[in-house]
Amino acid sequence: MAIDRTAAGLSAVEARDRMAGGALNASDYMKGCLDRIAALEGEIQAFEWFDAAFAMRQAEAADAHRKSGRPTGPLHGLPVALKDIIDTRGIPTCNGTALDAGRVPGRDAAIVGRLRAAGAIIIGKTVTTELALVTPGKTRNPVNPLHTPGGSSSGSAAAVAAGMVPLAVGTQTGGSVIRPASFCGVTGFLPSAGSIPRTGILAQSPTLDRVGVFARSVEDAAMLAEVLFGHDDADRLTAPAPHPRLLSVASADAPVKPTFAFVRSPYWDQAEPSCRAAMEELAEHLGENCFEAELPAAFSEAAAVRSRIHLAEMVKCYHRFSRDGLDRLSGETREALEKGGKILAHDYIAALDWPDYLYAALGEIFQRCDAIITPAATGPAPRGLESTGSPIFNAIWTLCGAPAITLPLFETGDGMPMGVQLVGPRGGDARLLRTARWLTKHLETDGDGD
């Protein structure tokens, strides 16, 4: 099915500017989103919870607020969809499991409070895999519903790709933002570890869990992420720091042409031929602005180390699910919990040293480039709905805590999107976004983005 990415009206930044200038109101913009949802949700099934009347009441309230002359926030009147592991006060949050069916939190997650304060409208809760792990939910890929949308943030990626909503929030512990964004053909941005608080979000692996965003453009992603950034006392991974100016930096012209390091990674043999060919062609097209870099041998162990940390911490975080309803969980989830329970304490503790060790080994590469360029997934979205695809090309960067963004730059012969992943140094989120925007514009200008 062809996706009309302008069907909901405008990009988020364009809509924000028109609403601020009085040329558009939140109610009309919301109606465009609701019409799109009504037309496509039956096939795509991106939402776990959605109430059209509630969404429209919020939009009308946003219009009344603006007309009153009171101050407005940077996302005023913009609809945002949230992955259904993010607590929302008074709105169901079921964590992708029947064990939490009907669960209605009494408090908002920290990022939801920030969204509300910025004037955003919570349009609905999007489908996640079971407990944000691997067992697929009901969502279909909007480009071709016979293919997976990826996971675990499947509904968030699909909702943006289908034009149902301009902005959505997801999470990543392995590849759950970058991969579905690549499969569905949208921009997915995963900020540096510790940038966005996870308070009030289902914890799976506190060492690895991160919040990410989905949007139609780099600028839209930057605008949403900027609102979510900042310290939270309840999340020890965050730290007090000046608030970044992600959108203004991302929207600015790069002072010089960026330099890219093409990294195949130790898992290159798992990439499909179409992916390998596209990446090599892109690196060649960038010419002197791109050099090939090889990761140290230790990176061949990164995926196994990440899995060790992930599964060991998941056993602790998901104890209540194991205790109260293990037999109601999928076989894949039970198997993961069983594996995690067998990991020895000294192996887990030793694994915790690896993120900083591996990240330090990237220092020489980052001294020579603005961003690493590497596959976002093994290829386009696999046909079939039994799996959400492999996160192998995301594992290294998730473990290292580095920021990453995927851009919908490629398309296969049968029309399936395939993303390119850019990775930057920790804390270099704004520069990474600016570099990503440069690459997008560069390929658009040259007409060689496919």
C-alpha positions in Angstrom: 0.0 0.0 0.0 1.4 3.4 -1.0 2.0 5.8 1.9 1.0 9.4 1.5 3.2 11.1 4.0 1.4 14.4 3.7 -2.1 13.0 4.3 -2.3 14.3 7.9 -1.6 17.8 6.5 1.9 19.0 7.4 5.1 18.1 9.1 5.3 18.8 12.8 7.5 21.9 12.4 5.4 23.3 9.6 2.2 22.7 11.6 3.7 24.4 14.7 4.7 27.4 12.7 1.3 27.8 11.0 -0.5 27.4 14.3 1.7 30.0 15.9 1.0 32.4 13.0 -2.8 31.8 13.1 -3.0 30.1 9.7 -4.0 26.8 11.2 -5.7 25.6 14.4 -5.1 22.5 16.4 -8.7 21.2 15.8 -8.3 21.2 12.0 -4.9 19.6 12.2 -6.2 16.9 14.6 -9.1 16.2 12.2 -6.6 15.4 9.5 -4.9 12.9 11.8 -8.3 11.4 12.9 -9.4 11.0 9.3 -6.2 9.1 8.5 -6.6 6.9 11.5 -10.2 6.1 10.6 -9.2 5.1 7.1 -6.1 3.0 7.9 -6.2 1.7 11.5 -8.3 -1.3 10.6 -5.5 -2.6 8.4 -2.4 -1.3 10.2 -3.5 -1.6 13.8 -0.9 0.7 15.2 -2.9 1.7 18.3 -3.4 -0.2 21.5 -5.6 2.6 22.9 -7.2 5.4 21.1 -10.2 7.7 21.7 -11.1 10.1 18.8 -13.5 12.2 20.9 -10.9 12.6 23.7 -8.2 13.6 21.1 -10.5 16.2 19.6 -11.4 17.7 23.0 -7.8 18.1 23.7 -7.3 19.9 20.4 -10.2 22.2 21.1 -8.8 23.0 24.5 -5.5 23.8 22.9 -7.2 26.2 20.5 -9.0 27.9 23.4 -5.8 28.2 25.3 -4.1 29.9 22.4 -7.0 32.3 21.8 -6.8 33.4 25.5 -3.4 34.9 24.9 -1.7 32.8 27.5 1.8 31.5 26.8 2.1 28.3 24.7 4.7 25.6 24.7 7.0 24.4 21.8 4.6 21.6 20.9 1.3 23.4 21.4 -1.5 21.6 19.6 0.7 18.9 18.1 -0.5 15.2 18.4 2.0 12.7 19.8 1.5 9.0 20.1 3.2 7.0 22.9 4.4 3.5 23.1 2.2 1.5 25.5 4.9 1.0 28.1 4.9 4.7 28.9 2.7 5.5 31.9 -0.2 8.0 31.2 -2.4 9.3 34.0 -5.9 8.1 33.5 -5.1 6.4 30.2 -4.5 2.6 30.0 -0.9 1.4 29.9 -0.9 -2.4 29.4 2.8 -3.1 28.6 1.9 -5.4 25.7 0.8 -8.2 28.0 -2.6 -9.6 29.2 -1.1 -9.6 32.7 -1.5 -5.8 32.7 -4.8 -5.6 30.8 -6.9 -2.8 32.2 -4.0 -1.2 34.1 -4.6 2.6 34.4 -1.7 4.5 36.0 -2.3 7.2 38.5 0.7 9.2 37.4 2.3 10.3 34.2 5.8 9.2 33.2 8.3 12.0 33.4 8.4 12.5 29.7 4.6 12.7 29.5 4.6 15.5 32.0 7.1 17.3 29.8 4.9 16.7 26.7 1.8 18.1 28.4 3.8 21.1 29.7 4.9 21.7 26.1 1.3 21.8 24.9 1.4 18.4 23.1 -1.7 16.3 22.7 -1.5 12.7 23.7 -3.4 11.2 20.8 -3.2 7.5 21.8 -1.0 4.6 23.0 0.7 2.5 20.3 1.2 -1.2 20.1 4.4 -2.8 21.5 5.6 -6.3 21.4 5.0 -8.4 24.5 6.7 -6.6 27.4 8.7 -4.7 24.8 10.7 -7.8 24.0 10.3 -10.0 20.8 6.9 -11.5 20.5 5.0 -9.4 17.9 1.9 -7.5 18.5 -0.9 -6.9 16.0 0.7 -4.0 14.0 1.3 -4.4 10.3 3.9 -2.5 8.2 2.1 0.4 6.4 4.1 0.1 3.3 3.1 -3.6 2.9 1.0 -5.2 5.6 2.5 -8.6 4.7 5.8 -7.5 6.2 6.7 -6.8 9.8 6.9 -3.2 11.0 9.8 -4.2 13.3 9.7 -4.0 17.1 9.4 -3.5 19.8 8.2 0.1 19.1 6.1 -1.2 16.2 3.0 0.9 16.6 4.9 4.1 17.0 6.8 3.6 13.8 3.8 2.5 11.8 1.6 5.4 13.0 4.1 8.0 11.8 4.8 6.1 8.6 1.1 5.9 7.8 0.5 9.6 8.3 -1.8 9.0 11.3 0.3 11.2 13.6 3.3 13.4 13.0 5.3 12.4 16.1 5.6 9.4 18.3 7.7 8.1 21.2 9.2 4.7 21.6 12.0 3.0 23.5 15.1 0.9 22.6 17.0 -1.7 24.6 18.4 -3.5 21.6 17.1 -2.1 18.3 13.5 -1.1 19.0 13.6 2.5 17.6 16.2 2.3 14.8 15.0 -0.9 13.3 11.2 -0.3 13.0 12.0 3.2 11.7 14.1 1.7 9.0 11.5 -1.0 8.2 8.6 1.5 8.0 10.4 4.3 6.2 10.6 7.1 8.8 13.2 9.0 10.8 14.0 7.3 14.1 16.2 9.2 16.6 17.8 7.5 19.7 19.6 10.1 21.9 22.7 9.5 24.0 22.2 7.4 27.1 21.1 9.5 30.0 19.6 12.3 27.8 15.9 11.5 28.4 14.5 10.2 31.8 12.8 6.8 31.9 10.9 7.4 35.1 7.4 5.9 34.7 8.4 3.7 31.8 8.5 -0.1 32.0 12.0 -1.0 33.0 13.5 -3.9 31.1 17.3 -3.3 31.4 18.2 -0.1 33.3 21.7 -0.2 31.9 20.5 -0.3 28.3 16.9 1.2 28.2 16.6 4.4 26.3 13.8 6.6 25.0 13.7 7.5 21.3 11.4 9.4 18.9 9.8 8.8 15.5 9.1 11.6 13.0 8.9 12.4 9.2 12.1 14.5 9.2 15.2 15.2 11.1 13.8 18.6 12.2 10.6 17.1 13.5 12.6 14.5 15.5 14.9 17.2 16.9 11.9 19.3 18.0 10.2 16.4 19.9 13.4 15.1 21.5 14.4 18.6 22.7 11.3 18.8 24.8 12.0 15.4 26.4 15.7 16.0 27.2 16.7 16.9 30.8 17.6 15.6 34.3 15.2 13.8 36.5 16.1 13.0 40.1 14.3 9.6 39.8 16.5 8.4 36.9 20.1 8.0 38.1 21.4 7.7 34.5 20.4 11.4 33.8 22.5 14.2 35.1 22.1 18.0 35.4 23.2 19.7 32.3 22.3 22.7 30.1 19.3 22.0 27.9 20.4 21.3 24.3 19.2 23.4 21.4 18.6 20.4 19.2 16.2 22.0 16.7 18.1 25.2 16.0 21.4 23.3 15.5 19.7 20.6 13.4 18.1 23.2 11.2 21.3 25.2 10.7 23.6 24.7 7.7 26.8 22.6 8.5 29.8 25.0 8.6 31.7 22.5 6.4 30.8 19.3 4.6 30.6 16.5 7.2 32.9 13.6 7.1 31.6 10.1 7.5 33.2 6.8 8.7 31.7 3.8 6.9 31.6 1.0 9.4 30.6 -2.5 8.2 30.8 -3.9 11.7 31.7 -7.5 12.7 28.1 -8.5 11.6 28.4 -7.5 8.0 27.9 -11.0 6.7 24.4 -10.9 8.2 23.3 -8.0 6.0 21.3 -8.9 3.0 22.9 -8.3 -0.5 20.6 -5.3 -1.2 21.7 -3.7 2.1 25.4 -4.3 1.5 25.2 -2.9 -2.0 23.2 0.2 -1.0 25.7 1.0 1.8 28.7 0.6 -0.4 27.2 2.7 -3.1 26.4 5.5 -0.6 30.0 5.4 0.8 31.3 5.6 -2.8 28.9 8.5 -3.6 30.2 10.5 -0.6 33.7 10.2 -2.1 36.4 12.1 -0.2 33.9 12.9 2.6 33.7 9.2 3.6 36.4 6.8 4.7 36.1 3.2 5.7 36.9 2.3 9.3 37.3 -1.1 11.0 36.2 -1.7 14.5 38.7 -3.3 17.0 38.3 -7.1 17.3 36.6 -6.7 20.7 33.5 -5.5 19.0 32.8 -9.0 17.8 31.7 -9.7 21.3 29.5 -6.7 21.7 26.2 -8.4 20.8 26.8 -11.2 23.2 27.8 -8.8 26.0 24.7 -6.6 25.4 22.5 -9.7 25.5 24.1 -10.8 28.8 23.4 -7.5 30.5 19.9 -7.3 29.0 18.7 -10.7 30.0 20.2 -10.6 33.5 18.6 -7.3 34.3 15.3 -8.4 32.7 15.0 -11.3 35.1 15.0 -8.8 38.0 12.8 -6.1 36.3 10.2 -8.7 35.2 10.0 -10.6 38.5 6.4 -9.8 39.1 5.4 -11.1 35.7 7.3 -14.3 36.2 5.8 -14.7 39.7 2.2 -13.9 38.8 1.7 -15.2 35.3 4.7 -17.0 33.8 2.3 -19.5 32.0 0.5 -16.6 30.3 3.7 -15.2 28.7 4.8 -16.3 25.2 7.3 -19.0 24.8 9.9 -16.5 23.5 9.6 -14.4 26.7 9.7 -17.4 29.0 12.8 -18.6 27.2 14.5 -15.2 27.6 13.7 -15.2 31.3 15.1 -18.7 31.6 18.3 -17.7 29.9 18.6 -14.6 32.1 18.2 -16.6 35.2 21.2 -18.8 34.3 23.6 -15.9 33.9 26.2 -15.9 36.7 26.6 -12.8 38.8 30.3 -12.4 38.1 29.7 -12.7 34.3 27.0 -10.0 34.6 29.2 -7.7 36.7 32.1 -8.1 34.3 29.8 -7.3 31.4 29.0 -3.9 33.0 32.5 -2.8 32.3 32.1 -3.2 28.5 30.0 -0.2 27.5 32.7 2.3 28.5 35.5 0.1 27.3 34.0 -0.2 23.8 33.0 3.4 23.6 36.6 4.5 24.4 37.7 2.3 21.5 35.6 4.5 19.2 37.5 7.6 20.1 40.0 7.4 17.3 37.2 7.1 14.7 35.1 9.9 16.1 38.2 12.2 16.0 38.3 11.8 12.2 34.6 12.0 11.4 31.3 13.8 12.2 29.3 10.5 12.2 29.7 6.8 11.6 27.5 5.5 8.8 26.3 1.9 9.0 23.2 -0.2 8.3 20.1 0.4 10.4 19.0 -3.2 10.0 20.0 -6.4 8.0 17.9 -5.2 5.1 14.3 -4.2 4.4 11.5 -5.5 6.6 11.2 -9.3 6.3 8.0 -10.7 4.8 5.8 -12.4 7.5 4.6 -11.4 10.9 6.1 -14.1 13.1 9.3 -12.0 13.8 10.2 -8.4 14.1 13.6 -8.8 12.5 17.2 -8.8 13.8 18.6 -6.0 16.0 22.2 -7.1 15.3 23.2 -3.8 13.6 21.9 -1.8 16.6 23.5 -3.9 19.4 26.9 -2.2 19.4 25.6 1.4 19.5 22.9 0.6 22.1 25.6 -1.0 24.4 28.0 2.0 23.9 25.3 4.6 24.8 26.0 6.5 21.6 23.3 8.5 19.9 21.9 7.1 16.6 19.5 8.1 13.9 18.1 6.3 11.0 17.1 8.0 7.8 14.8 6.6 5.1 17.2 7.0 2.2 16.9 3.7 0.3 14.1 1.7 -1.3 14.2 -1.8 -2.7 12.9 -2.8 -6.1 9.6 -3.9 -4.6 9.1 -0.6 -2.8 10.2 -1.5 0.7 12.1 1.2 2.6 15.5 0.6 4.0 17.2 3.0 6.4 20.7 4.3 6.9 22.0 4.6 10.5 24.2 7.4 11.6 26.0 7.2 14.9 27.7 10.0 16.8 29.7 10.5 20.0 27.9 10.6 23.4 26.6 14.1 24.0 26.9 15.0 20.4 23.2 14.7 19.7 22.7 18.2 18.1 25.7 17.7 15.8 24.5 14.3 14.8 21.1 15.7 13.9 22.7 18.5 11.8 24.9 15.9 10.0 21.8 13.7 9.3 19.9 16.7 7.9 23.0 17.5 5.7 23.1 14.0 4.3 19.4 14.0 3.6 19.5 17.3 1.8 22.7 16.3 -0.1 21.1 13.2 -1.5 17.9 15.0 -2.3 19.9 17.6 -4.2 21.9 15.0 -6.1 18.9 12.8 -6.8 20.8 9.7 -5.7 18.9 8.8 -2.5 17.7 5.4 -3.8 
